[in-house]
Amino acid sequence: MQRTTFSAIILLAGLAACDEIDSDLERAAVGAAVGCVAGEVLVDGQCVEGAVVGGAIGAVSDEF
C-alpha cells in the first residue's frame, strides 16, 4: 500500500509539471521519467519498459 501511495504522488507531481512543457520531445522525456519510476515501483524493476510506454504517451499527449 505504501508503494502505491508513493508512486501515485510521484506520478501526479510529474503530470503537474507537464502544463509548462511545450514541445513533444520535452513531454516524451517527462513521460519516460514518470514511466520509469512507475515501472520500478509498481512492477519491481521494469524501468525500461515503463520508460518506453511513458515516453510514447508523453509524446502524443498534447492532443489531450
DSSP file (Angstrom, degrees, kcal/mol; ACC not computed):
  #  RESIDUE AA STRUCTURE BP1 BP2  ACC     N-H-->O    O-->H-N    N-H-->O    O-->H-N    TCO  KAPPA ALPHA  PHI   PSI    X-CA   Y-CA   Z-CA
    1    1 A M     >        0   0    0      0, 0.0     4,-2.1     0, 0.0     5,-0.2   0.000 360.0 360.0 360.0 -37.9    0.0    0.0    0.0
    2    2 A Q  H  >  +     0   0    0      1,-0.2     4,-2.3     2,-0.2     5,-0.2   0.876 360.0  52.3 -67.0 -36.4    2.8    2.4    0.8
    3    3 A R  H  > S+     0   0    0      2,-0.2     4,-2.7     1,-0.2     5,-0.2   0.910 108.8  50.4 -64.3 -41.6    4.4    1.8   -2.6
    4    4 A T  H  > S+     0   0    0      2,-0.2     4,-2.1     1,-0.2    -2,-0.2   0.913 111.6  47.2 -64.3 -43.2    1.2    2.6   -4.4
    5    5 A T  H  X S+     0   0    0     -4,-2.1     4,-2.0     2,-0.2    -1,-0.2   0.924 113.5  48.3 -64.4 -44.8    0.7    5.8   -2.4
    6    6 A F  H  X S+     0   0    0     -4,-2.3     4,-2.1     1,-0.2    -2,-0.2   0.923 112.7  47.6 -62.3 -45.0    4.3    6.9   -3.1
    7    7 A S  H  X S+     0   0    0     -4,-2.7     4,-2.6     1,-0.2    -1,-0.2   0.861 108.9  54.5 -67.9 -33.8    4.1    6.1   -6.8
    8    8 A A  H  X S+     0   0    0     -4,-2.1     4,-2.3    -5,-0.2    -1,-0.2   0.900 108.7  48.9 -64.5 -39.8    0.8    8.0   -7.1
    9    9 A I  H  X S+     0   0    0     -4,-2.0     4,-2.2     2,-0.2    -2,-0.2   0.914 112.3  48.3 -65.0 -43.0    2.3   11.1   -5.6
   10   10 A I  H  X S+     0   0    0     -4,-2.1     4,-2.3     2,-0.2    -2,-0.2   0.919 112.1  48.9 -63.4 -44.3    5.3   10.9   -7.9
   11   11 A L  H  X S+     0   0    0     -4,-2.6     4,-2.5     1,-0.2    -2,-0.2   0.912 111.8  48.3 -64.0 -42.8    3.1   10.4  -11.0
   12   12 A L  H  X S+     0   0    0     -4,-2.3     4,-2.1     2,-0.2    -1,-0.2   0.889 111.0  50.8 -66.0 -38.2    0.8   13.3  -10.0
   13   13 A A  H  X S+     0   0    0     -4,-2.2     4,-1.1     2,-0.2    -1,-0.2   0.905 111.9  47.9 -65.4 -40.3    3.9   15.6   -9.5
   14   14 A G  H  X S+     0   0    0     -4,-2.3     4,-0.5     1,-0.2     3,-0.2   0.900 112.5  47.9 -66.3 -41.1    5.3   14.6  -12.8
   15   15 A L  H >< S+     0   0    0     -4,-2.5     3,-0.8     1,-0.2     4,-0.3   0.835 105.4  59.1 -70.3 -31.4    2.0   15.2  -14.6
   16   16 A A  H >< S+     0   0    0     -4,-2.1     3,-0.9     1,-0.2    -1,-0.2   0.831 101.9  55.3 -65.2 -30.6    1.6   18.6  -12.9
   17   17 A A  H >< S+     0   0    0     -4,-1.1     3,-1.2    -3,-0.2    -1,-0.2   0.677  89.4  77.5 -74.0 -17.3    4.9   19.7  -14.5
   18   18 A C  G X< S+     0   0    0     -3,-0.8     3,-1.0    -4,-0.5    -1,-0.2   0.676  76.2  75.0 -69.2 -16.1    3.6   18.8  -17.9
   19   19 A D  G <  S+     0   0    0     -3,-0.9    -1,-0.3    -4,-0.3    -2,-0.1   0.808  98.1  45.3 -66.2 -28.8    1.5   22.0  -18.1
   20   20 A E  G <  S+     0   0    0     -3,-1.2     2,-0.4    -4,-0.2    -1,-0.2   0.439  91.7  99.3 -93.6  -1.2    4.6   24.1  -18.6
   21   21 A I    <   +     0   0    0     -3,-1.0    -3,-0.0    -4,-0.2     3,-0.0  -0.757  43.3 175.9 -94.9 130.3    6.1   21.8  -21.3
   22   22 A D        +     0   0    0     -2,-0.4     2,-0.2     5,-0.0    -1,-0.1   0.739  51.3  68.3-107.5 -27.8    5.6   22.9  -24.9
   23   23 A S  S  > S-     0   0    0      1,-0.1     4,-2.1    39,-0.0     5,-0.2  -0.617  74.4-126.0-100.8 157.4    7.4   20.5  -27.2
   24   24 A D  H  > S+     0   0    0     -2,-0.2     4,-2.3     1,-0.2     5,-0.2   0.864 110.9  55.3 -63.2 -36.5    6.8   16.9  -28.0
   25   25 A L  H  > S+     0   0    0      2,-0.2     4,-2.1     1,-0.2    -1,-0.2   0.900 107.9  47.7 -65.8 -41.1   10.4   16.0  -27.0
   26   26 A E  H  > S+     0   0    0      2,-0.2     4,-2.3     1,-0.2    -1,-0.2   0.913 112.4  49.1 -66.0 -42.1   10.1   17.5  -23.6
   27   27 A R  H  X S+     0   0    0     -4,-2.1     4,-2.6     1,-0.2    32,-0.2   0.884 110.5  51.7 -64.4 -37.3    6.7   15.8  -23.0
   28   28 A A  H  X S+     0   0    0     -4,-2.3     4,-2.4    30,-0.3    -1,-0.2   0.894 109.3  50.1 -64.9 -39.9    8.3   12.5  -24.1
   29   29 A A  H  X S+     0   0    0     -4,-2.1     4,-2.2     2,-0.2    -2,-0.2   0.919 112.8  45.6 -65.2 -43.6   11.2   13.0  -21.7
   30   30 A V  H  X S+     0   0    0     -4,-2.3     4,-2.6     2,-0.2     5,-0.2   0.916 113.3  50.6 -65.5 -42.2    8.9   13.7  -18.7
   31   31 A G  H  X S+     0   0    0     -4,-2.6     4,-2.6     1,-0.2    24,-0.4   0.887 109.9  50.1 -61.8 -39.3    6.7   10.7  -19.7
   32   32 A A  H  X S+     0   0    0     -4,-2.4     4,-2.3    22,-0.4    -1,-0.2   0.903 111.1  48.8 -66.0 -41.1    9.7    8.5  -19.8
   33   33 A A  H  X S+     0   0    0     -4,-2.2     4,-2.0     2,-0.2    -2,-0.2   0.930 114.4  44.6 -64.4 -45.0   10.9    9.6  -16.4
   34   34 A V  H  X S+     0   0    0     -4,-2.6     4,-2.6     1,-0.2    -2,-0.2   0.900 113.6  51.4 -66.5 -40.0    7.5    9.1  -14.9
   35   35 A G  H  X S+     0   0    0     -4,-2.6     4,-2.7    -5,-0.2    16,-0.4   0.873 108.0  52.2 -64.5 -37.1    7.1    5.7  -16.6
   36   36 A C  H  X S+     0   0    0     -4,-2.3     4,-2.4    14,-0.3    -1,-0.2   0.927 111.1  46.4 -64.1 -44.9   10.5    4.6  -15.3
   37   37 A V  H  X S+     0   0    0     -4,-2.0     4,-2.5     2,-0.2     5,-0.3   0.929 114.0  48.4 -62.9 -44.8    9.5    5.4  -11.8
   38   38 A A  H  X>S+     0   0    0     -4,-2.6     4,-2.8     1,-0.2     5,-0.6   0.915 113.2  47.1 -63.1 -42.9    6.2    3.7  -12.2
   39   39 A G  H  X5S+     0   0    0     -4,-2.7     7,-1.5     1,-0.2     4,-1.1   0.877 113.7  48.1 -65.8 -37.5    7.7    0.6  -13.7
   40   40 A E  H  <>S+     0   0    0     -4,-2.4     5,-0.8     5,-0.2     4,-0.4   0.902 121.7  33.7 -69.0 -41.7   10.4    0.4  -11.0
   41   41 A V  H  <5S+     0   0    0     -4,-2.5    -2,-0.2    -5,-0.2    -3,-0.2   0.925 125.9  35.8 -83.1 -46.8    8.0    0.9   -8.1
   42   42 A L  H  <5S+     0   0    0     -4,-2.8    -3,-0.2    -5,-0.3    -2,-0.1   0.834 129.8  28.5 -81.5 -32.5    4.9   -0.9   -9.3
   43   43 A V  T  <<S-     0   0    0     -4,-1.1    -1,-0.2    -5,-0.6    -3,-0.1   0.291 106.4-115.9-114.4   8.5    6.3   -3.8  -11.2
   44   44 A D  T   5S-     0   0    0     -4,-0.4    -4,-0.2     1,-0.1    -3,-0.2   0.981  89.3  -2.5  56.0  74.4    9.6   -4.2   -9.3
   45   45 A G  S   <S+     0   0    0     -5,-0.8     3,-0.3    -6,-0.2    -5,-0.2   0.674  87.1 123.1  98.5  19.5   12.4   -3.4  -11.7
   46   46 A Q     >  +     0   0    0     -7,-1.5     4,-2.0     1,-0.2    -6,-0.2  -0.328  25.7 136.6-105.3  49.8   10.7   -2.7  -15.1
   47   47 A C  H  >  +     0   0    0     -8,-0.2     4,-2.5    -2,-0.2    -8,-0.2   0.910  68.6  49.8 -64.1 -45.3   12.1    0.7  -15.5
   48   48 A V  H  > S+     0   0    0     -3,-0.3     4,-2.2     2,-0.2    -1,-0.2   0.924 112.0  46.9 -64.5 -45.1   13.0    0.4  -19.2
   49   49 A E  H  > S+     0   0    0      1,-0.2     4,-2.1     2,-0.2    -1,-0.2   0.910 113.8  48.8 -63.4 -41.8    9.5   -0.9  -20.2
   50   50 A G  H  X S+     0   0    0     -4,-2.0     4,-2.8     1,-0.2   -14,-0.3   0.872 110.0  52.1 -64.4 -37.3    7.8    1.8  -18.2
   51   51 A A  H  X S+     0   0    0     -4,-2.5     4,-2.5   -16,-0.4    -2,-0.2   0.882 108.6  50.4 -67.4 -38.4   10.1    4.5  -19.8
   52   52 A V  H  X S+     0   0    0     -4,-2.2     4,-2.0     2,-0.2    -2,-0.2   0.947 115.6  41.6 -64.1 -48.3    9.2    3.3  -23.3
   53   53 A V  H  X S+     0   0    0     -4,-2.1     4,-2.4     2,-0.2     5,-0.2   0.930 116.5  48.6 -66.0 -45.5    5.5    3.4  -22.6
   54   54 A G  H  X S+     0   0    0     -4,-2.8     4,-2.5     1,-0.2   -22,-0.4   0.880 110.9  50.9 -62.9 -39.2    5.6    6.7  -20.7
   55   55 A G  H  X S+     0   0    0     -4,-2.5     4,-2.0   -24,-0.4    -1,-0.2   0.902 110.7  48.3 -65.0 -41.4    7.7    8.3  -23.4
   56   56 A A  H  X S+     0   0    0     -4,-2.0     4,-1.2    -5,-0.2    -2,-0.2   0.917 113.9  46.2 -65.1 -42.9    5.3    7.3  -26.1
   57   57 A I  H  X S+     0   0    0     -4,-2.4     4,-0.6     1,-0.2     3,-0.2   0.905 112.2  51.4 -66.6 -40.5    2.3    8.5  -24.1
   58   58 A G  H >< S+     0   0    0     -4,-2.5     3,-0.6     1,-0.2   -30,-0.3   0.863 105.7  55.6 -63.8 -36.1    4.1   11.8  -23.3
   59   59 A A  H 3< S+     0   0    0     -4,-2.0     3,-0.3     1,-0.2    -1,-0.2   0.831 116.1  35.5 -67.9 -32.0    4.9   12.4  -26.9
   60   60 A V  H >< S+     0   0    0     -4,-1.2     3,-1.1    -3,-0.2    -1,-0.2   0.366  91.4  94.8-101.8   4.8    1.3   12.2  -28.1
   61   61 A S  G X<  +     0   0    0     -3,-0.6     3,-1.2    -4,-0.6    -1,-0.2   0.485  58.3  86.1 -80.3  -1.3   -0.3   13.7  -25.0
   62   62 A D  G 3  S+     0   0    0     -3,-0.3    -1,-0.2     1,-0.2    -2,-0.1   0.697  83.6  60.9 -72.1 -15.5   -0.5   17.3  -26.4
   63   63 A E  G <         0   0    0     -3,-1.1    -1,-0.2     1,-0.2    -2,-0.1   0.627 360.0 360.0 -82.3 -12.8   -3.8   16.4  -28.1
   64   64 A F    <         0   0    0     -3,-1.2    -1,-0.2    -4,-0.1    -2,-0.2   0.447 360.0 360.0 -95.5 360.0   -5.4   15.7  -24.7
